[in-house]
Amino acid sequence: MKHRLLFIFILLHFFINAQKKKVFIENVTDINTKTDTLPFFVYQKNELDTFLTINKTMPVNAEMYGVKCEDRVVFKVDKNKKIVNIRHDYTDIVIPQTIVMKDYSYYDTLKLYFQKESERVIKLTEGLWFSDSVRAGRDIKIKLNYISAAFKELNSDGTYTHSNKTINLGTPNSLIAKRDLYNYGVKKFQANKVALAKVYFEEAVRFFPKDIDAHYNLAACYYKLKNVDQACQQWQMCFELGDRTVQIELTKYCK
């Protein structure tokens, strides 16, 4: 069943108080953040943990060979609420002993990937920090853990429990599970966390550019955030993908 959000906006308006009280139970995350270093995130620590977990991605080779990475990232938020001065205090990669490296190029390549991925995901949170984070001028510290499915199958000595084990790539870090981006977008919109829902839908259409429902719901977020031009672009995309029903929105709201 398609989740169309724009037309239920009026109903949600009347039930907004009930929505604020409703608690959505999210998946348990593997992010280890300290509450006292995250005082400025609009939707609080638990939402940030879930957001980072759902959006981060591991390289396929790291997923298959059981690599684990811990990346401790520090950044600030400037007066325009842009994330700046990102640095990596500590990046540690654990590689199973079954992998023999002739040189450190493989390690360095993975390290660079994880650092860039951490920066990409953190930049997705732009606009989701209170202005107090700018006035305080303090560092915001986050620790991201990248844990492959295969890593959980390692013995204490770094060898695999089952040497011929077939690795399941349907883990929270894989492309397969990126479908969750859409589902979380729907949840956050229904919880009246539209700015957060918008980012989930933006990432959903990035991974699945032909998903009409994701484009439509992204348009609903833009419209509710009073960004009509971008809403019209998404409705137009729906039309080009074959959804003729959006002609109603294009005619009513777009020039």
Phi and psi restraints in degrees (value plus and minus 20) as a CYANA .aco file:
   2 LYS   PHI     -94.3   -54.3
   2 LYS   PSI     121.9   161.9
   3 HIS   PHI    -119.3   -79.3
   3 HIS   PSI      82.0   122.0
   4 ARG   PHI    -125.8   -85.8
   4 ARG   PSI     100.3   140.3
   5 LEU   PHI    -118.2   -78.2
   5 LEU   PSI     -49.2    -9.2
   6 LEU   PHI     -81.0   -41.0
   6 LEU   PSI     -60.7   -20.7
   7 PHE   PHI     -97.7   -57.7
   7 PHE   PSI     -32.5     7.5
   8 ILE   PHI    -119.9   -79.9
   8 ILE   PSI     -13.3    26.7
   9 PHE   PHI     -80.0   -40.0
   9 PHE   PSI     -62.2   -22.2
  10 ILE   PHI     -82.7   -42.7
  10 ILE   PSI     -62.2   -22.2
  11 LEU   PHI     -84.1   -44.1
  11 LEU   PSI     -60.1   -20.1
  12 LEU   PHI     -84.3   -44.3
  12 LEU   PSI     -52.4   -12.4
  13 HIS   PHI     -80.9   -40.9
  13 HIS   PSI     -59.6   -19.6
  14 PHE   PHI     -95.0   -55.0
  14 PHE   PSI     -42.1    -2.1
  15 PHE   PHI    -128.9   -88.9
  15 PHE   PSI       1.5    41.5
  16 ILE   PHI     -82.3   -42.3
  16 ILE   PSI     -57.2   -17.2
  17 ASN   PHI     -84.5   -44.5
  17 ASN   PSI     -60.4   -20.4
  18 ALA   PHI     -86.5   -46.5
  18 ALA   PSI     -57.7   -17.7
  19 GLN   PHI     -84.6   -44.6
  19 GLN   PSI     -58.0   -18.0
  20 LYS   PHI     -84.4   -44.4
  20 LYS   PSI     -51.6   -11.6
  21 LYS   PHI    -103.1   -63.1
  21 LYS   PSI     -40.9    -0.9
  22 LYS   PHI     -94.0   -54.0
  22 LYS   PSI     116.5   156.5
  23 VAL   PHI    -129.5   -89.5
  23 VAL   PSI     102.9   142.9
  24 PHE   PHI    -112.3   -72.3
  24 PHE   PSI     108.3   148.3
  25 ILE   PHI    -107.9   -67.9
  25 ILE   PSI      95.6   135.6
  26 GLU   PHI    -113.8   -73.8
  26 GLU   PSI     148.6   188.6
  27 ASN   PHI     -85.4   -45.4
  27 ASN   PSI     128.5   168.5
  28 VAL   PHI     -88.9   -48.9
  28 VAL   PSI     111.9   151.9
  29 THR   PHI    -118.5   -78.5
  29 THR   PSI     146.9   186.9
  30 ASP   PHI    -129.6   -89.6
  30 ASP   PSI       3.2    43.2
  31 ILE   PHI    -110.4   -70.4
  31 ILE   PSI     112.1   152.1
  32 ASN   PHI    -130.4   -90.4
  32 ASN   PSI      71.2   111.2
  33 THR   PHI    -133.0   -93.0
  33 THR   PSI     131.4   171.4
  34 LYS   PHI    -119.3   -79.3
  34 LYS   PSI     110.7   150.7
  35 THR   PHI     -76.0   -36.0
  35 THR   PSI     -59.3   -19.3
  36 ASP   PHI     -94.3   -54.3
  36 ASP   PSI     -28.5    11.5
  37 THR   PHI    -122.2   -82.2
  37 THR   PSI     -18.1    21.9
  38 LEU   PHI    -148.9  -108.9
  38 LEU   PSI      39.0    79.0
  39 PRO   PHI    -103.9   -63.9
  39 PRO   PSI     -24.0    16.0
  40 PHE   PHI    -137.0   -97.0
  40 PHE   PSI     -18.4    21.6
  41 PHE   PHI     -95.9   -55.9
  41 PHE   PSI     108.5   148.5
  42 VAL   PHI     -76.6   -36.6
  42 VAL   PSI     -62.8   -22.8
  43 TYR   PHI    -120.7   -80.7
  43 TYR   PSI      -2.7    37.3
  44 GLN   PHI      52.7    92.7
  44 GLN   PSI     149.7   189.7
  45 LYS   PHI     -80.3   -40.3
  45 LYS   PSI     -64.7   -24.7
  46 ASN   PHI     -81.2   -41.2
  46 ASN   PSI     -59.0   -19.0
  47 GLU   PHI     -86.9   -46.9
  47 GLU   PSI     -58.0   -18.0
  48 LEU   PHI     -85.9   -45.9
  48 LEU   PSI     -63.0   -23.0
  49 ASP   PHI     -76.5   -36.5
  49 ASP   PSI     -68.6   -28.6
  50 THR   PHI     -84.4   -44.4
  50 THR   PSI     -62.6   -22.6
  51 PHE   PHI     -79.9   -39.9
  51 PHE   PSI     -66.7   -26.7
  52 LEU   PHI     -86.0   -46.0
  52 LEU   PSI     -59.8   -19.8
  53 THR   PHI     -85.6   -45.6
  53 THR   PSI     -64.5   -24.5
  54 ILE   PHI     -89.9   -49.9
  54 ILE   PSI     -53.0   -13.0
  55 ASN   PHI    -109.6   -69.6
  55 ASN   PSI     -43.7    -3.7
  56 LYS   PHI     -92.8   -52.8
  56 LYS   PSI     133.5   173.5
  57 THR   PHI    -155.8  -115.8
  57 THR   PSI     120.1   160.1
  58 MET   PHI    -119.5   -79.5
  58 MET   PSI     130.0   170.0
  59 PRO   PHI     -86.3   -46.3
  59 PRO   PSI     127.4   167.4
  60 VAL   PHI     -79.7   -39.7
  60 VAL   PSI     -61.0   -21.0
  61 ASN   PHI     -86.5   -46.5
  61 ASN   PSI     -54.5   -14.5
  62 ALA   PHI     -88.3   -48.3
  62 ALA   PSI     -56.0   -16.0
  63 GLU   PHI     -83.9   -43.9
  63 GLU   PSI     -62.9   -22.9
  64 MET   PHI     -98.2   -58.2
  64 MET   PSI     -53.4   -13.4
  65 TYR   PHI    -115.5   -75.5
  65 TYR   PSI     -15.4    24.6
  66 GLY   PHI      61.5   101.5
  66 GLY   PSI      16.5    56.5
  67 VAL   PHI    -105.6   -65.6
  67 VAL   PSI     123.2   163.2
  68 LYS   PHI    -144.3  -104.3
  68 LYS   PSI     122.8   162.8
  69 CYS   PHI    -158.4  -118.4
  69 CYS   PSI     119.5   159.5
  70 GLU   PHI    -139.5   -99.5
  70 GLU   PSI     101.6   141.6
  71 ASP   PHI    -142.6  -102.6
  71 ASP   PSI      96.7   136.7
  72 ARG   PHI    -119.2   -79.2
  72 ARG   PSI      95.7   135.7
  73 VAL   PHI    -134.8   -94.8
  73 VAL   PSI     121.0   161.0
  74 VAL   PHI    -145.4  -105.4
  74 VAL   PSI     119.2   159.2
  75 PHE   PHI    -176.4  -136.4
  75 PHE   PSI     153.1   193.1
  76 LYS   PHI    -146.9  -106.9
  76 LYS   PSI     147.6   187.6
  77 VAL   PHI    -138.4   -98.4
  77 VAL   PSI     104.3   144.3
  78 ASP   PHI    -104.9   -64.9
  78 ASP   PSI    -196.2  -156.2
  79 LYS   PHI     -86.4   -46.4
  79 LYS   PSI     -39.6     0.4
  80 ASN   PHI    -113.7   -73.7
  80 ASN   PSI      -8.8    31.2
  81 LYS   PHI      44.2    84.2
  81 LYS   PSI       5.0    45.0
  82 LYS   PHI    -111.2   -71.2
  82 LYS   PSI     126.2   166.2
  83 ILE   PHI    -103.1   -63.1
  83 ILE   PSI     107.3   147.3
  84 VAL   PHI    -155.7  -115.7
  84 VAL   PSI     149.2   189.2
  85 ASN   PHI      35.0    75.0
  85 ASN   PSI      24.9    64.9
  86 ILE   PHI     -93.5   -53.5
  86 ILE   PSI     111.3   151.3
  87 ARG   PHI    -162.6  -122.6
  87 ARG   PSI     140.7   180.7
  88 HIS   PHI    -131.2   -91.2
  88 HIS   PSI      89.3   129.3
  89 ASP   PHI     -90.7   -50.7
  89 ASP   PSI     -51.5   -11.5
  90 TYR   PHI    -183.0  -143.0
  90 TYR   PSI     105.3   145.3
  91 THR   PHI    -150.0  -110.0
  91 THR   PSI      92.7   132.7
  92 ASP   PHI    -137.4   -97.4
  92 ASP   PSI     108.1   148.1
  93 ILE   PHI    -137.3   -97.3
  93 ILE   PSI     109.8   149.8
  94 VAL   PHI    -127.5   -87.5
  94 VAL   PSI     100.3   140.3
  95 ILE   PHI    -134.7   -94.7
  95 ILE   PSI     111.2   151.2
  96 PRO   PHI     -75.6   -35.6
  96 PRO   PSI     128.5   168.5
  97 GLN   PHI     -86.8   -46.8
  97 GLN   PSI     -35.8     4.2
  98 THR   PHI     -91.4   -51.4
  98 THR   PSI     -35.8     4.2
  99 ILE   PHI    -113.5   -73.5
  99 ILE   PSI      99.9   139.9
 100 VAL   PHI    -120.3   -80.3
 100 VAL   PSI      98.8   138.8
 101 MET   PHI    -118.9   -78.9
 101 MET   PSI     108.0   148.0
 102 LYS   PHI     -95.1   -55.1
 102 LYS   PSI     -49.1    -9.1
 103 ASP   PHI    -169.5  -129.5
 103 ASP   PSI    -194.8  -154.8
 104 TYR   PHI    -114.5   -74.5
 104 TYR   PSI     -10.1    29.9
 105 SER   PHI     -83.5   -43.5
 105 SER   PSI     -57.2   -17.2
 106 TYR   PHI     -85.4   -45.4
 106 TYR   PSI     -63.7   -23.7
 107 TYR   PHI     -82.8   -42.8
 107 TYR   PSI     -66.3   -26.3
 108 ASP   PHI     -84.5   -44.5
 108 ASP   PSI     -57.7   -17.7
 109 THR   PHI     -84.5   -44.5
 109 THR   PSI     -64.8   -24.8
 110 LEU   PHI     -83.4   -43.4
 110 LEU   PSI     -63.0   -23.0
 111 LYS   PHI     -79.4   -39.4
 111 LYS   PSI     -65.1   -25.1
 112 LEU   PHI     -83.5   -43.5
 112 LEU   PSI     -60.5   -20.5
 113 TYR   PHI     -82.2   -42.2
 113 TYR   PSI     -69.5   -29.5
 114 PHE   PHI     -80.8   -40.8
 114 PHE   PSI     -60.5   -20.5
 115 GLN   PHI     -84.8   -44.8
 115 GLN   PSI     -63.3   -23.3
 116 LYS   PHI     -85.7   -45.7
 116 LYS   PSI     -57.5   -17.5
 117 GLU   PHI     -86.8   -46.8
 117 GLU   PSI     -60.1   -20.1
 118 SER   PHI     -81.0   -41.0
 118 SER   PSI     -63.2   -23.2
 119 GLU   PHI     -84.5   -44.5
 119 GLU   PSI     -60.9   -20.9
 120 ARG   PHI     -81.5   -41.5
 120 ARG   PSI     -66.7   -26.7
 121 VAL   PHI     -88.6   -48.6
 121 VAL   PSI     -60.1   -20.1
 122 ILE   PHI     -83.9   -43.9
 122 ILE   PSI     -58.6   -18.6
 123 LYS   PHI     -85.3   -45.3
 123 LYS   PSI     -41.5    -1.5
 124 LEU   PHI     -86.0   -46.0
 124 LEU   PSI     -38.5     1.5
 125 THR   PHI    -106.8   -66.8
 125 THR   PSI     -16.6    23.4
 126 GLU   PHI     -76.9   -36.9
 126 GLU   PSI     115.8   155.8
 127 GLY   PHI      67.9   107.9
 127 GLY   PSI     -23.0    17.0
 128 LEU   PHI    -130.1   -90.1
 128 LEU   PSI       2.0    42.0
 129 TRP   PHI    -139.0   -99.0
 129 TRP   PSI     121.4   161.4
 130 PHE   PHI     -85.6   -45.6
 130 PHE   PSI     132.6   172.6
 131 SER   PHI     -84.2   -44.2
 131 SER   PSI     -39.2     0.8
 132 ASP   PHI     -79.1   -39.1
 132 ASP   PSI     -49.3    -9.3
 133 SER   PHI     -85.7   -45.7
 133 SER   PSI     -46.7    -6.7
 134 VAL   PHI     -97.3   -57.3
 134 VAL   PSI     -67.1   -27.1
 135 ARG   PHI     -84.3   -44.3
 135 ARG   PSI     -56.7   -16.7
 136 ALA   PHI     -90.6   -50.6
 136 ALA   PSI     -52.8   -12.8
 137 GLY   PHI      45.3    85.3
 137 GLY   PSI      -0.4    39.6
 138 ARG   PHI    -113.5   -73.5
 138 ARG   PSI     138.5   178.5
 139 ASP   PHI     -90.2   -50.2
 139 ASP   PSI     122.3   162.3
 140 ILE   PHI    -125.7   -85.7
 140 ILE   PSI     105.4   145.4
 141 LYS   PHI    -134.9   -94.9
 141 LYS   PSI     110.2   150.2
 142 ILE   PHI    -155.0  -115.0
 142 ILE   PSI     119.1   159.1
 143 LYS   PHI    -131.7   -91.7
 143 LYS   PSI     100.8   140.8
 144 LEU   PHI    -126.5   -86.5
 144 LEU   PSI     111.0   151.0
 145 ASN   PHI    -127.5   -87.5
 145 ASN   PSI     107.2   147.2
 146 TYR   PHI    -130.0   -90.0
 146 TYR   PSI      90.9   130.9
 147 ILE   PHI    -143.2  -103.2
 147 ILE   PSI      96.7   136.7
 148 SER   PHI     -97.1   -57.1
 148 SER   PSI     139.8   179.8
 149 ALA   PHI     -82.3   -42.3
 149 ALA   PSI     -58.1   -18.1
 150 ALA   PHI     -87.2   -47.2
 150 ALA   PSI     -49.5    -9.5
 151 PHE   PHI     -80.0   -40.0
 151 PHE   PSI     -54.1   -14.1
 152 LYS   PHI     -91.4   -51.4
 152 LYS   PSI     -31.2     8.8
 153 GLU   PHI    -118.3   -78.3
 153 GLU   PSI     -11.3    28.7
 154 LEU   PHI    -105.5   -65.5
 154 LEU   PSI     125.7   165.7
 155 ASN   PHI     -97.5   -57.5
 155 ASN   PSI     152.9   192.9
 156 SER   PHI     -83.3   -43.3
 156 SER   PSI     -43.6    -3.6
 157 ASP   PHI    -109.8   -69.8
 157 ASP   PSI     -14.1    25.9
 158 GLY   PHI      67.5   107.5
 158 GLY   PSI     -11.5    28.5
 159 THR   PHI    -122.3   -82.3
 159 THR   PSI     140.8   180.8
 160 TYR   PHI     -96.3   -56.3
 160 TYR   PSI     124.3   164.3
 161 THR   PHI     -82.5   -42.5
 161 THR   PSI     -62.2   -22.2
 162 HIS   PHI    -146.2  -106.2
 162 HIS   PSI      91.2   131.2
 163 SER   PHI     -82.9   -42.9
 163 SER   PSI     -48.2    -8.2
 164 ASN   PHI    -124.3   -84.3
 164 ASN   PSI       1.2    41.2
 165 LYS   PHI     -86.3   -46.3
 165 LYS   PSI     116.5   156.5
 166 THR   PHI    -107.8   -67.8
 166 THR   PSI     103.5   143.5
 167 ILE   PHI    -102.0   -62.0
 167 ILE   PSI     111.8   151.8
 168 ASN   PHI    -106.1   -66.1
 168 ASN   PSI      97.3   137.3
 169 LEU   PHI    -104.6   -64.6
 169 LEU   PSI     -18.2    21.8
 170 GLY   PHI    -104.9   -64.9
 170 GLY   PSI      28.7    68.7
 171 THR   PHI    -113.7   -73.7
 171 THR   PSI     148.0   188.0
 172 PRO   PHI     -79.0   -39.0
 172 PRO   PSI     -37.2     2.8
 173 ASN   PHI    -115.5   -75.5
 173 ASN   PSI     -23.2    16.8
 174 SER   PHI    -113.2   -73.2
 174 SER   PSI     144.5   184.5
 175 LEU   PHI     -82.7   -42.7
 175 LEU   PSI     -54.1   -14.1
 176 ILE   PHI     -75.4   -35.4
 176 ILE   PSI     -63.8   -23.8
 177 ALA   PHI    -100.0   -60.0
 177 ALA   PSI     -20.9    19.1
 178 LYS   PHI     -87.2   -47.2
 178 LYS   PSI     -30.2     9.8
 179 ARG   PHI     -78.9   -38.9
 179 ARG   PSI     -44.5    -4.5
 180 ASP   PHI     -82.8   -42.8
 180 ASP   PSI     -44.6    -4.6
 181 LEU   PHI     -76.6   -36.6
 181 LEU   PSI     -65.0   -25.0
 182 TYR   PHI     -84.2   -44.2
 182 TYR   PSI     -66.6   -26.6
 183 ASN   PHI     -81.9   -41.9
 183 ASN   PSI     -61.0   -21.0
 184 TYR   PHI     -89.0   -49.0
 184 TYR   PSI     -53.2   -13.2
 185 GLY   PHI     -80.3   -40.3
 185 GLY   PSI     -62.9   -22.9
 186 VAL   PHI     -82.6   -42.6
 186 VAL   PSI     -65.0   -25.0
 187 LYS   PHI     -80.1   -40.1
 187 LYS   PSI     -64.8   -24.8
 188 LYS   PHI     -90.5   -50.5
 188 LYS   PSI     -55.1   -15.1
 189 PHE   PHI     -84.1   -44.1
 189 PHE   PSI     -64.1   -24.1
 190 GLN   PHI     -85.8   -45.8
 190 GLN   PSI     -45.3    -5.3
 191 ALA   PHI    -108.9   -68.9
 191 ALA   PSI     -10.7    29.3
 192 ASN   PHI      44.3    84.3
 192 ASN   PSI       7.9    47.9
 193 LYS   PHI    -124.7   -84.7
 193 LYS   PSI      46.8    86.8
 194 VAL   PHI     -86.1   -46.1
 194 VAL   PSI     -60.9   -20.9
 195 ALA   PHI     -81.3   -41.3
 195 ALA   PSI     -56.8   -16.8
 196 LEU   PHI     -93.1   -53.1
 196 LEU   PSI     -61.4   -21.4
 197 ALA   PHI     -79.9   -39.9
 197 ALA   PSI     -58.9   -18.9
 198 LYS   PHI     -77.3   -37.3
 198 LYS   PSI     -62.9   -22.9
 199 VAL   PHI     -87.6   -47.6
 199 VAL   PSI     -60.6   -20.6
 200 TYR   PHI     -79.0   -39.0
 200 TYR   PSI     -65.5   -25.5
 201 PHE   PHI     -88.9   -48.9
 201 PHE   PSI     -55.3   -15.3
 202 GLU   PHI     -81.1   -41.1
 202 GLU   PSI     -61.6   -21.6
 203 GLU   PHI     -91.8   -51.8
 203 GLU   PSI     -54.1   -14.1
 204 ALA   PHI     -81.4   -41.4
 204 ALA   PSI     -63.5   -23.5
 205 VAL   PHI     -94.9   -54.9
 205 VAL   PSI     -41.5    -1.5
 206 ARG   PHI     -88.9   -48.9
 206 ARG   PSI     -62.3   -22.3
 207 PHE   PHI     -98.9   -58.9
 207 PHE   PSI     -52.4   -12.4
 208 PHE   PHI    -150.8  -110.8
 208 PHE   PSI      56.1    96.1
 209 PRO   PHI     -84.9   -44.9
 209 PRO   PSI     -33.1     6.9
 210 LYS   PHI    -124.4   -84.4
 210 LYS   PSI      -7.3    32.7
 211 ASP   PHI    -102.7   -62.7
 211 ASP   PSI      83.0   123.0
 212 ILE   PHI     -82.0   -42.0
 212 ILE   PSI     -63.7   -23.7
 213 ASP   PHI     -81.7   -41.7
 213 ASP   PSI     -59.1   -19.1
 214 ALA   PHI     -83.7   -43.7
 214 ALA   PSI     -62.2   -22.2
 215 HIS   PHI     -84.0   -44.0
 215 HIS   PSI     -62.4   -22.4
 216 TYR   PHI     -83.8   -43.8
 216 TYR   PSI     -65.2   -25.2
 217 ASN   PHI     -91.6   -51.6
 217 ASN   PSI     -50.4   -10.4
 218 LEU   PHI     -83.8   -43.8
 218 LEU   PSI     -59.6   -19.6
 219 ALA   PHI     -80.5   -40.5
 219 ALA   PSI     -61.0   -21.0
 220 ALA   PHI     -81.3   -41.3
 220 ALA   PSI     -59.1   -19.1
 221 CYS   PHI     -85.1   -45.1
 221 CYS   PSI     -68.0   -28.0
 222 TYR   PHI     -78.2   -38.2
 222 TYR   PSI     -62.2   -22.2
 223 TYR   PHI     -85.0   -45.0
 223 TYR   PSI     -63.2   -23.2
 224 LYS   PHI     -87.8   -47.8
 224 LYS   PSI     -48.3    -8.3
 225 LEU   PHI    -107.1   -67.1
 225 LEU   PSI      -9.5    30.5
 226 LYS   PHI      45.7    85.7
 226 LYS   PSI       9.2    49.2
 227 ASN   PHI    -128.2   -88.2
 227 ASN   PSI      58.0    98.0
 228 VAL   PHI     -88.3   -48.3
 228 VAL   PSI     -57.0   -17.0
 229 ASP   PHI     -78.7   -38.7
 229 ASP   PSI     -66.7   -26.7
 230 GLN   PHI     -91.7   -51.7
 230 GLN   PSI     -51.4   -11.4
 231 ALA   PHI     -81.8   -41.8
 231 ALA   PSI     -62.4   -22.4
 232 CYS   PHI     -85.2   -45.2
 232 CYS   PSI     -56.1   -16.1
 233 GLN   PHI     -81.9   -41.9
 233 GLN   PSI     -59.8   -19.8
 234 GLN   PHI     -92.0   -52.0
 234 GLN   PSI     -59.0   -19.0
 235 TRP   PHI     -83.2   -43.2
 235 TRP   PSI     -59.1   -19.1
 236 GLN   PHI     -83.3   -43.3
 236 GLN   PSI     -58.0   -18.0
 237 MET   PHI     -82.7   -42.7
 237 MET   PSI     -61.9   -21.9
 238 CYS   PHI     -79.5   -39.5
 238 CYS   PSI     -62.2   -22.2
 239 PHE   PHI     -82.8   -42.8
 239 PHE   PSI     -64.0   -24.0
 240 GLU   PHI     -86.6   -46.6
 240 GLU   PSI     -46.3    -6.3
 241 LEU   PHI    -104.7   -64.7
 241 LEU   PSI     -21.6    18.4
 242 GLY   PHI      94.3   134.3
 242 GLY   PSI     -20.4    19.6
 243 ASP   PHI    -110.2   -70.2
 243 ASP   PSI      80.4   120.4
 244 ARG   PHI    -100.2   -60.2
 244 ARG   PSI     -32.0     8.0
 245 THR   PHI     -87.2   -47.2
 245 THR   PSI     -43.0    -3.0
 246 VAL   PHI     -94.3   -54.3
 246 VAL   PSI     -22.2    17.8
 247 GLN   PHI     -79.2   -39.2
 247 GLN   PSI     -47.9    -7.9
 248 ILE   PHI     -81.6   -41.6
 248 ILE   PSI     -69.6   -29.6
 249 GLU   PHI     -87.4   -47.4
 249 GLU   PSI     -61.0   -21.0
 250 LEU   PHI     -82.0   -42.0
 250 LEU   PSI     -59.0   -19.0
 251 THR   PHI     -93.2   -53.2
 251 THR   PSI     -59.0   -19.0
 252 LYS   PHI     -99.9   -59.9
 252 LYS   PSI     -58.1   -18.1
 253 TYR   PHI    -132.4   -92.4
 253 TYR   PSI     -36.3     3.7
 254 CYS   PHI    -135.1   -95.1
 254 CYS   PSI     126.2   166.2
